[in-house]
Amino acid sequence: MAEKKNNGANLGFESQMWAAADKLRGHMDASEYKHVVLGLIFLKYISDAFHTKYKQLEATKGTDYTDPEDRDEYSAANIFWVPKEARWAKLQADAKQPTIGKLVDDAMVAIEKENPTLKGVLPKDYSRPSLDKYRLGELIDIISKIGLGDNQSRSMDILGRVYEYFLGRFATAEGKGGGEFYTPRCVVNLLVRMIEPYKGRVFDPCCGSGGMFVQSERFVEERGGRLGDIAIYGQESNSTTWRLAMMNLAIRGLDANLGGQHADSFHNDLHKDLRADFILANPPFNMSDWGGERLREDARWKYGIPPMNNANYAWIQHFIHHLSPTGVAGFVMANGSMSTNITSEGEIRKNMIEADLVDCMVAMPGQLFYTTQIPVCLWFLARNKKNGKFRNRSGHTLFIDVRKLGILIDRTHKDFSDEEIDRVAATYHAWRGEKDAGEYEDVPGFCKSATADEIRDHGYVLTPGRYVGAAEIEDDGVPFEVKMAELSAKLHEQFAEADRLETAIKKNLEILGHGE
């Protein structure tokens, strides 16, 4: 059996931290207590990083004049300045005090005041009566045992891994209707691996907790690139999730433009003039209350006016609107988007196909998401299929069916292995004609390069299963006649055994009858 994965970290202390966090659930919803935990983890991280730098400066006092309380020393090292009242050692010392909630709030306020980039980002409601202060103190004690911001921990990205672990666990705990801030890591990884945001502007207009950006950062670093080669833009409508994204990016030192505030991408587009080289997104599926009736004449609806009761094709056209002339978009969408003909959706899809925007479609297995059972697919759009970066793919679309891939990591959730992600990404790269990607070939049951005429023949339906066909059954070399003879012999033997059994039963019944 394949080895099961966890949700982002394997550091030995996660279960203990989760158990402490879970105790808070008796007093509040998961959607609330995730901010309690993640806010404390963030506070511990920046305090650890500050303390490490503080000790370095203190050690040089005898040889070179440096003041450990000189905030410029921290700014130069890209480390947040933490005032005395906000340092973790003080909070840890007072963890058992009934006033610990107010002390944490005061620490958050002090840090925001000293670091303008964090203004309005940190949670500041630890003193509320509904938060059990004894449990809060327990949580602080547990987090105190974990190094997060020291040099060794930062090099291992322990904080990032802890964040991912908790985001995944909170998504599971919140259940259906919550956790839209988190896209499973394997899905994000597949999107990033396929479109390769190596250099240029990366945009996610429904960025949740910022997972797409974090994975893009990893992709660049793995290939020896420079983070300065990508510019990150995002937008998020939920205020608490926007703050979570800001913290998630801040702990990794990522400079991102999330618009300065939370805002609805449809009604308050904070990046109106942005034309992105890469768009990565997981928009909320099938939004019915998105205010479409107020946007009937919007310039973004170039391929048709999306229905008022479903935002799927509004999101798709919003992505297209923000693509640069050579841009590529990869995003998650509900399966219904591939075939729906309700109201204007079928016509919009037809117009997009005729405009030759659809580069690749991927059918995904179920059970990947923590908070919805809605089957999903991946769309990949290309503004210009003959832009010279790859081979000319005009008039062709790649279909990939991976519904049979993935391994169960628990009773209800699946995950992709790295090898499966590599296989899917390599197929797309070979089809696009990337250098050193090898030759592309159709594989029955898995992938098919279809022409625009074939898509027209299928009524502009984009479901990969319509195109890839069934997988070929391996020929074992045994002639058909021999197989039939073997099957016949087995059946004859089974029938003979049944006759023998029936005869034995009759004989036993006769003996029993005589016995009476």
C-alpha positions in Angstrom: 0.0 0.0 0.0 1.2 3.5 -0.8 2.6 5.5 2.1 0.1 8.0 3.5 0.9 11.6 3.5 0.0 14.2 6.1 -1.1 17.8 5.4 2.1 19.6 5.1 4.5 18.9 8.0 6.0 16.0 9.8 8.0 17.5 12.6 6.9 15.5 15.7 5.0 18.2 17.6 2.0 18.9 15.3 -0.3 16.4 17.0 0.4 17.9 20.4 -0.3 21.4 19.1 -3.4 20.3 17.4 -4.7 18.6 20.6 -4.2 21.9 22.5 -5.9 23.9 19.7 -8.7 21.3 19.5 -9.5 21.9 23.2 -10.7 25.4 22.3 -13.4 24.0 20.1 -15.7 23.6 23.0 -15.9 27.4 23.2 -15.8 28.5 19.6 -16.2 27.5 16.0 -13.2 26.2 14.0 -13.5 29.2 11.8 -12.7 31.3 14.8 -10.1 29.3 16.6 -7.9 28.9 13.5 -7.1 32.6 13.9 -6.3 32.1 17.6 -3.7 29.4 16.8 -2.2 30.9 13.6 -2.0 34.3 15.1 0.1 32.9 18.0 2.3 30.9 15.7 3.0 34.1 13.7 3.8 36.0 16.9 6.2 33.3 18.1 7.9 33.3 14.7 8.6 37.0 14.5 9.7 37.1 18.1 12.1 34.2 17.6 13.6 35.9 14.5 14.0 39.1 16.5 15.6 37.3 19.5 18.1 35.5 17.2 19.2 38.8 15.7 19.2 40.5 19.2 21.7 37.9 20.5 23.9 38.3 17.5 24.1 42.1 18.0 24.7 41.7 21.7 27.6 39.3 21.0 29.4 42.0 18.9 29.1 44.8 21.5 32.7 44.3 22.7 34.3 44.5 19.2 32.0 46.5 17.1 29.5 49.1 18.4 26.0 47.8 17.9 23.0 48.5 20.0 20.6 45.4 20.2 17.8 47.9 20.5 18.6 49.8 17.3 15.6 49.0 15.1 17.6 49.9 11.9 19.7 46.8 12.4 16.5 44.7 12.1 15.1 46.5 9.2 18.4 46.0 7.3 18.1 42.3 7.9 14.4 42.2 6.8 13.3 41.2 10.4 10.2 42.7 12.0 10.9 45.0 15.0 9.3 43.5 18.1 8.9 46.0 21.0 9.6 44.8 24.6 6.0 44.3 25.6 5.4 42.0 22.6 8.3 39.7 22.9 7.4 36.0 23.4 9.4 35.6 26.6 7.2 38.1 28.3 4.0 36.4 27.1 5.3 33.0 28.1 6.1 34.2 31.6 2.5 35.5 32.0 0.8 32.6 30.2 -1.0 31.5 33.4 -2.3 35.0 34.3 -6.0 35.7 33.8 -5.0 38.8 31.8 -3.1 36.8 29.2 -5.7 37.5 26.5 -5.3 41.3 26.9 -1.5 40.9 27.0 -1.6 39.1 23.6 -3.9 41.8 22.1 -1.6 44.5 23.4 1.4 42.7 21.8 -0.4 42.5 18.4 -1.3 46.2 18.6 2.3 47.1 19.5 3.8 45.1 16.6 1.4 46.6 14.0 2.2 50.1 15.3 6.0 49.4 14.8 5.7 47.6 11.5 3.4 49.5 9.0 3.3 46.5 6.5 1.4 44.6 9.2 -1.2 47.3 9.9 -4.7 45.8 10.1 -3.3 42.2 9.6 -2.9 40.6 13.0 -5.8 39.2 15.1 -6.5 41.3 18.2 -9.4 39.6 20.0 -7.7 37.3 22.4 -9.3 39.1 25.4 -12.8 38.3 24.4 -14.8 36.5 27.1 -15.6 33.5 24.9 -11.9 32.5 24.7 -10.9 30.3 27.6 -7.8 31.9 29.1 -6.6 28.7 30.7 -6.6 26.9 27.3 -5.0 29.9 25.8 -2.2 29.7 28.3 -1.8 26.0 27.6 -1.4 26.7 23.9 1.2 29.4 24.5 3.2 26.9 26.7 3.2 24.3 23.9 4.1 26.8 21.2 6.9 28.0 23.4 8.7 24.7 23.0 9.0 25.1 19.2 11.7 27.0 17.5 10.2 28.9 14.6 12.2 32.0 13.8 15.8 31.1 14.7 18.3 30.6 11.8 18.0 26.8 11.8 14.2 26.7 11.8 14.0 29.3 9.1 16.4 27.4 6.9 14.2 24.3 7.4 11.0 26.4 6.8 9.5 24.9 9.9 7.1 27.8 10.3 5.8 27.4 6.7 5.3 23.7 7.2 3.5 24.2 10.5 1.2 26.8 8.8 0.4 24.3 6.0 -0.3 21.6 8.5 -2.7 23.7 10.4 -4.4 25.1 7.3 -5.1 21.6 6.2 -6.3 20.4 9.6 -8.5 23.5 10.0 -10.0 22.9 6.5 -10.9 19.4 7.6 -12.3 20.5 11.0 -14.5 23.2 9.5 -16.2 20.7 7.1 -18.5 21.6 4.3 -19.0 25.3 3.9 -15.8 26.4 5.5 -12.1 26.2 4.6 -12.4 27.8 1.2 -9.2 29.6 2.2 -7.2 26.4 1.7 -6.6 24.6 -1.6 -5.0 21.1 -1.0 -1.2 21.3 -1.6 -1.2 18.6 -4.3 -3.7 20.5 -6.4 -1.7 23.8 -6.1 1.5 21.9 -6.8 0.0 20.4 -10.0 -1.2 23.8 -11.2 2.2 25.4 -10.6 4.1 22.6 -12.1 2.0 22.7 -15.3 2.2 26.5 -16.0 5.6 27.1 -14.5 5.5 30.7 -13.2 9.2 31.2 -13.4 9.4 34.8 -14.3 6.8 37.6 -14.6 3.6 38.7 -12.9 1.6 36.1 -11.0 -2.0 36.9 -10.1 -4.6 35.2 -8.0 -7.9 37.3 -7.7 -9.4 34.9 -5.1 -6.2 34.1 -3.2 -7.5 32.7 0.1 -4.6 32.1 2.4 -2.0 32.6 -0.4 -1.1 29.0 -1.1 -0.7 29.6 -4.8 2.0 32.2 -4.1 3.9 30.1 -1.7 4.0 27.2 -4.1 5.1 29.5 -6.9 7.9 30.7 -4.6 9.0 27.1 -4.1 8.9 26.4 -7.8 11.2 29.3 -8.5 13.6 28.4 -5.7 13.8 24.7 -6.8 14.9 25.8 -10.3 17.6 28.1 -9.0 15.7 31.2 -9.9 15.4 34.5 -8.0 12.3 35.4 -6.2 12.7 39.0 -7.5 11.9 37.6 -10.9 8.3 37.2 -10.0 5.9 39.9 -8.9 2.9 38.7 -6.9 -0.5 40.2 -7.1 -3.6 39.0 -5.3 -7.1 39.9 -4.0 -9.4 38.3 -1.4 -12.9 39.3 -0.4 -13.0 37.7 3.1 -11.4 40.1 5.6 -10.1 37.4 8.0 -8.8 35.2 5.2 -7.1 38.3 3.7 -5.3 38.8 7.0 -4.3 35.1 7.0 -2.8 35.5 3.5 -0.9 38.6 4.6 0.6 36.7 7.5 1.4 33.6 5.4 3.3 35.8 2.9 5.0 37.9 5.7 6.5 34.8 7.4 8.1 33.8 4.1 9.4 37.3 3.4 7.4 37.4 0.2 6.6 40.9 -1.1 3.1 40.8 -2.5 0.5 43.3 -3.6 -2.8 42.2 -2.1 -4.5 45.5 -2.8 -4.0 46.9 0.7 -7.4 45.7 1.8 -10.0 42.9 1.4 -12.3 43.5 -1.5 -14.7 41.7 -3.9 -13.0 41.0 -7.3 -16.2 41.4 -9.3 -17.4 44.7 -7.7 -14.1 46.3 -6.6 -11.3 45.1 -8.7 -8.2 46.4 -7.0 -5.9 45.5 -9.9 -8.0 46.9 -12.9 -5.0 47.6 -15.1 -3.0 44.4 -14.3 -2.3 42.1 -17.2 -0.6 39.0 -15.6 1.8 36.5 -17.2 0.4 33.8 -15.0 -3.0 33.4 -13.2 -3.4 30.7 -10.6 -6.7 30.4 -8.8 -9.3 28.3 -7.0 -12.4 30.4 -7.1 -15.5 29.5 -4.9 -17.6 27.0 -7.0 -21.1 27.8 -8.2 -21.5 31.1 -6.4 -25.2 32.1 -6.7 -25.1 35.4 -4.8 -22.3 37.3 -6.6 -24.2 40.4 -7.6 -24.2 39.7 -11.3 -27.4 41.7 -11.9 -25.4 44.9 -11.2 -22.7 44.0 -13.8 -24.7 43.2 -16.9 -22.8 45.6 -19.1 -19.3 44.9 -17.7 -16.4 45.1 -20.1 -15.0 41.8 -18.8 -17.9 39.8 -20.4 -16.3 39.7 -23.9 -17.5 36.1 -24.6 -21.0 36.5 -23.1 -22.9 37.7 -20.1 -22.6 35.2 -17.3 -25.8 34.0 -15.6 -26.9 35.9 -12.4 -27.2 32.7 -10.4 -23.8 31.2 -11.1 -20.4 33.0 -11.1 -18.3 30.2 -12.7 -18.1 31.9 -16.1 -17.8 35.3 -14.5 -14.6 34.0 -12.8 -13.3 32.5 -16.1 -13.8 35.7 -18.0 -12.3 37.7 -15.2 -9.2 35.6 -15.5 -9.1 36.1 -19.3 -9.5 39.8 -18.8 -6.4 40.0 -16.6 -4.1 37.9 -18.9 -1.3 39.6 -20.7 -1.1 39.0 -24.5 1.1 35.9 -23.9 -0.4 35.0 -20.5 -1.4 31.6 -19.3 -4.1 30.8 -16.7 -4.5 27.6 -14.6 -7.4 27.3 -12.3 -9.8 24.9 -10.5 -13.4 24.8 -11.5 -16.5 22.6 -10.8 -16.9 19.8 -13.3 -20.2 21.2 -14.5 -18.4 24.1 -16.2 -17.0 21.7 -18.8 -20.5 20.7 -20.2 -23.2 23.1 -18.9 -25.6 24.6 -21.4 -27.7 26.4 -18.8 -28.6 30.0 -19.8 -25.6 31.6 -21.4 -22.8 29.3 -20.1 -22.8 27.0 -23.2 -22.6 29.9 -25.5 -19.7 31.5 -23.5 -17.8 28.3 -23.6 -18.4 28.0 -27.4 -17.1 31.5 -27.9 -14.0 30.9 -25.9 -13.3 27.7 -27.8 -13.8 29.5 -31.2 -11.4 32.2 -29.9 -8.8 29.3 -29.4 -8.3 30.1 -25.7 -8.6 26.6 -24.2 -5.2 25.0 -24.0 -5.7 22.0 -21.8 -8.4 20.4 -19.6 -7.7 18.0 -16.8 -10.4 15.7 -15.2 -9.6 15.3 -11.5 -10.4 12.4 -9.1 -12.8 12.9 -6.3 -12.0 13.3 -2.6 -9.2 15.8 -3.1 -10.8 18.7 -1.2 -11.5 18.9 2.5 -14.6 21.0 2.3 -16.6 19.9 -0.8 -17.5 16.7 -2.5 -18.2 18.6 -5.8 -16.2 16.9 -8.6 -13.6 19.3 -10.0 -11.4 19.8 -13.1 -8.5 22.0 -14.0 -8.7 24.6 -16.9 -5.6 26.0 -18.6 -6.1 29.0 -20.9 -3.6 30.5 -23.2 -4.0 34.0 -24.7 -1.8 33.1 -27.7 -1.0 29.5 -28.7 1.5 30.6 -31.3 3.5 33.2 -29.3 6.9 31.6 -30.1 7.6 30.5 -26.5 6.4 27.0 -27.3 5.3 25.3 -30.5 2.3 26.6 -32.4 -0.8 24.8 -30.9 -3.4 26.7 -32.8 -6.7 24.9 -33.2 -5.7 22.1 -30.7 -6.6 21.4 -27.1 -5.0 18.8 -24.8 -7.3 16.6 -22.7 -6.0 14.7 -19.7 -8.0 12.3 -17.6 -6.5 11.6 -14.1 -9.6 10.4 -12.4 -8.0 7.1 -11.6 -4.9 8.6 -10.1 -4.3 9.6 -6.5 -3.9 7.6 -3.3 -6.2 7.6 -0.2 -4.5 9.3 2.8 -7.4 8.6 5.1 -10.9 7.2 4.7 -12.3 10.3 2.8 -9.4 12.2 1.3 -7.0 11.5 -1.7 -3.7 13.0 -2.6 -1.4 12.9 -5.6 2.1 11.4 -5.4 5.0 13.4 -6.7 5.4 10.9 -9.5 1.8 11.4 -10.6 2.2 15.1 -10.6 5.4 14.8 -12.7 3.6 12.5 -15.2 0.7 15.0 -15.8 2.9 18.0 -16.0 5.4 16.3 -18.3 2.5 15.3 -20.6 1.4 18.9 -20.9 5.0 20.2 -21.4 5.7 17.6 -24.1 2.5 18.6 -25.9 3.3 22.3 -25.7 6.7 21.5 -27.3 8.9 22.6 -24.4 12.6 22.1 -24.7 13.9 18.7 -23.4 10.3 17.6 -22.6 10.3 14.7 -25.0 7.8 13.7 -27.8 4.1 13.9 -27.0 1.9 10.9 -27.8 -1.8 10.3 -27.3 -2.4 7.6 -24.6 -5.8 5.9 -24.7 -7.6 6.5 -21.4 -5.2 9.2 -20.3 -4.5 11.9 -22.8 -5.6 13.1 -26.2 -4.7 16.1 -28.4 -8.0 17.1 -30.0 -8.7 19.5 -32.9 -11.2 22.3 -32.8 -13.4 20.3 -35.2 -13.5 17.3 -32.8 -14.6 19.7 -30.0 -17.3 21.1 -32.3 -18.5 17.5 -33.1 -18.9 17.0 -29.3 -21.1 20.1 -29.0 -18.3 22.2 -27.4 -18.2 19.9 -24.4 -14.8 19.9 -22.7 -15.0 16.8 -20.6 -11.7 14.8 -21.1 -13.5 11.5 -20.9 -15.2 12.3 -24.2 -11.9 12.5 -26.0 -9.3 10.2 -24.3 -11.4 7.1 -24.8 -10.8 3.9 -22.8 -7.4 2.6 -21.8 -6.0 -0.2 -24.0 -6.1 -3.7 -22.4 -2.7 -5.3 -22.5 -2.5 -8.4 -24.8 -1.0 -11.3 -22.9 -0.3 -13.2 -26.2 -2.7 -16.1 -25.5 -4.9 -16.8 -28.6 -8.6 -16.2 -28.2 -9.5 -19.9 -29.0 -7.2 -21.1 -26.2 -8.8 -18.6 -23.7 -12.3 -19.8 -24.7 -11.3 -23.5 -24.3 -9.8 -22.8 -20.8 -13.0 -20.9 -19.8 -15.2 -23.7 -21.1 -13.2 -26.3 -19.2 -13.5 -24.3 -15.9 -17.3 -23.9 -16.4 -17.6 -27.7 -17.1 -15.7 -28.5 -14.0 -17.9 -26.1 -11.9 -21.1 -27.7 -13.3 -19.7 -31.2 -12.6 -19.0 -30.2 -9.0 -22.5 -28.7 -8.7 -24.0 -32.0 -9.9 -21.9 -34.0 -7.4 -23.0 -31.7 -4.6 -26.6 -32.0 -5.6 -26.4 -35.9 -5.7 -24.8 -35.9 -2.2 -27.5 -33.7 -0.8 -30.3 -35.9 -2.3 -28.6 -39.0 -0.8 -28.3 -37.5 2.6 -32.0 -36.4 2.5 -33.0 -40.0 1.6 -31.0 -41.4 4.6 -32.6 -38.8 6.9 -36.1 -39.8 5.5 -35.6 -43.5 6.2 -34.4 -42.6 9.7 -37.8 -41.2 10.6 
